Amino acid sequence: MRKGTILGGCAALLLAAVLSGAALAGSEDVVVEDAWARASIGTSRPGAAYMTIRNTGEEALTLSGISTDLAMQPEVHLSATDARGVNSMAPAGEIEIAPGEAVALEPGGLHAMLMMLQRPMVEGETFDLTLIFSDGGEVRVEVPILGIAARGLND
């Protein structure tokens, strides 16, 4: 009886390992390019990060969230201007990235909004940002912090 319990436990662990590997399928197809952020004015205002997320795989991927220890409330947001010229910003929700396609997180559009900063974003430093996909996969990105007036990596 004890031998059966041990074998059953081993089988359950093996199954969990196989399933967790399957849950991470897809994240190896993500390539992140040109990540950057602007320095912040202290911690009272939110920060933002930008990058291009490329799906090099053969199946669509869905970015479902982001996380970082830099901010208590990190979200992907979308900035938009309506026909009357009124600007707005709101959480973007899940973002699908088609096979062979890329999504740009850039000023004035989709971006990683870093609300409730836990420390200032200081020029010359970096922070880790994790992209979370609906298949359970995660991709960690090291984001360099540029000057407060930066417009991209070429500044």
C-alpha positions as CSV (number, residue, x, y, z in Angstrom):
1,M,0.0,0.0,0.0
2,R,2.8,2.4,0.9
3,K,4.6,1.6,-2.3
4,G,1.5,2.4,-4.3
5,T,1.1,5.7,-2.5
6,I,4.7,6.7,-3.3
7,L,4.3,5.7,-6.9
8,G,1.0,7.6,-7.1
9,G,2.7,10.7,-5.6
10,C,5.6,10.5,-8.1
11,A,3.2,10.2,-11.0
12,A,1.3,13.2,-9.7
13,L,4.5,15.2,-9.5
14,L,5.6,14.2,-12.9
15,L,2.2,15.1,-14.3
16,A,2.4,18.5,-12.6
17,A,5.8,19.1,-14.1
18,V,4.7,18.2,-17.6
19,L,1.6,20.4,-17.3
20,S,3.5,23.4,-16.0
21,G,5.9,23.0,-18.9
22,A,2.9,23.1,-21.3
23,A,1.6,26.2,-19.5
24,L,4.8,28.0,-20.3
25,A,4.7,27.1,-23.9
26,G,4.8,30.3,-26.1
27,S,6.9,32.5,-23.8
28,E,10.0,31.3,-25.6
29,D,8.6,32.9,-28.8
30,V,8.6,36.4,-27.2
31,V,11.3,38.8,-28.1
32,V,11.4,42.2,-26.4
33,E,13.2,45.0,-28.1
34,D,14.2,48.6,-27.3
35,A,12.8,48.7,-23.7
36,W,13.2,52.0,-21.9
37,A,11.5,54.3,-19.4
38,R,11.8,58.0,-18.4
39,A,13.1,59.1,-15.0
40,S,10.3,60.1,-12.6
41,I,9.8,63.2,-10.5
42,G,10.0,61.4,-7.1
43,T,7.2,58.9,-6.5
44,S,4.1,61.0,-6.4
45,R,3.4,60.7,-10.1
46,P,3.2,57.5,-12.2
47,G,6.0,56.3,-14.4
48,A,5.8,54.6,-17.8
49,A,7.9,52.1,-19.7
50,Y,8.0,51.4,-23.5
51,M,9.2,48.6,-25.7
52,T,8.4,46.4,-28.7
53,I,7.0,42.9,-28.0
54,R,7.5,40.6,-30.9
55,N,5.9,37.1,-31.3
56,T,8.3,34.9,-33.3
57,G,6.1,31.8,-32.9
58,E,3.4,30.2,-35.0
59,E,0.5,30.8,-32.6
60,A,-1.1,34.0,-31.3
61,L,0.0,35.1,-27.8
62,T,-2.0,37.2,-25.4
63,L,-0.3,39.7,-23.0
64,S,-2.6,39.6,-20.0
65,G,-0.6,41.8,-17.5
66,I,2.7,43.1,-16.2
67,S,4.4,43.1,-12.8
68,T,7.3,44.9,-11.2
69,D,8.4,45.6,-7.6
70,L,8.9,49.2,-8.7
71,A,5.2,50.0,-8.7
72,M,2.2,48.7,-6.7
73,Q,-0.2,49.0,-9.6
74,P,1.5,48.3,-13.0
75,E,-0.9,48.0,-15.9
76,V,-0.8,48.3,-19.7
77,H,-2.7,51.5,-20.7
78,L,-3.8,52.9,-23.9
79,S,-3.7,56.7,-24.6
80,A,-6.1,58.0,-27.2
81,T,-7.4,61.3,-28.7
82,D,-11.0,61.5,-29.8
83,A,-12.4,63.4,-32.7
84,R,-12.8,66.5,-30.5
85,G,-9.1,66.5,-29.6
86,V,-9.8,65.2,-26.0
87,N,-7.0,62.9,-24.7
88,S,-7.9,60.0,-22.5
89,M,-6.1,57.0,-21.0
90,A,-7.5,53.7,-19.7
91,P,-6.3,50.1,-19.0
92,A,-5.9,48.3,-22.3
93,G,-7.0,44.8,-21.1
94,E,-5.5,41.8,-22.8
95,I,-3.4,42.4,-25.9
96,E,-3.2,39.7,-28.6
97,I,0.0,39.5,-30.6
98,A,-0.4,37.6,-33.9
99,P,2.2,35.1,-35.1
100,G,5.1,37.0,-36.7
101,E,3.7,40.3,-35.5
102,A,4.8,42.9,-32.9
103,V,3.1,45.3,-30.5
104,A,4.7,48.6,-29.7
105,L,4.4,50.1,-26.3
106,E,5.2,53.7,-27.0
107,P,4.4,57.3,-25.9
108,G,1.0,58.4,-27.0
109,G,-0.4,54.8,-27.4
110,L,-0.1,51.5,-25.6
111,H,2.4,51.8,-22.7
112,A,3.3,50.2,-19.4
113,M,1.8,52.5,-16.8
114,L,3.6,52.3,-13.4
115,M,1.3,53.7,-10.7
116,M,2.0,54.0,-7.0
117,L,5.8,54.0,-7.5
118,Q,7.7,52.4,-4.6
119,R,10.9,54.4,-5.3
120,P,11.9,57.1,-7.7
121,M,12.9,56.1,-11.3
122,V,16.4,57.4,-11.5
123,E,18.2,58.2,-14.7
124,G,21.0,55.6,-15.4
125,E,19.4,52.9,-13.3
126,T,17.4,49.9,-14.5
127,F,14.4,47.9,-13.1
128,D,12.8,44.5,-13.9
129,L,9.4,44.3,-15.5
130,T,7.7,41.0,-16.1
131,L,5.4,40.5,-19.0
132,I,2.6,38.0,-18.1
133,F,0.9,35.9,-20.9
134,S,-2.4,34.2,-20.7
135,D,-0.8,30.8,-21.3
136,G,1.0,31.2,-17.9
137,G,4.3,32.2,-19.5
138,E,6.3,35.1,-18.2
139,V,9.1,37.1,-19.8
140,R,11.4,39.3,-17.6
141,V,12.7,42.5,-19.1
142,E,15.4,44.7,-17.7
143,V,14.3,48.3,-18.4
144,P,16.9,51.1,-18.6
145,I,15.8,54.5,-17.2
146,L,16.6,57.4,-19.4
147,G,16.4,61.2,-18.7
148,I,13.1,62.8,-17.7
149,A,12.7,64.3,-21.2
150,A,13.8,61.3,-23.2
151,R,11.8,60.3,-26.3
152,G,13.4,56.9,-26.9
153,L,16.6,55.0,-26.8
154,N,18.3,57.4,-29.2
155,D,18.0,60.4,-26.8
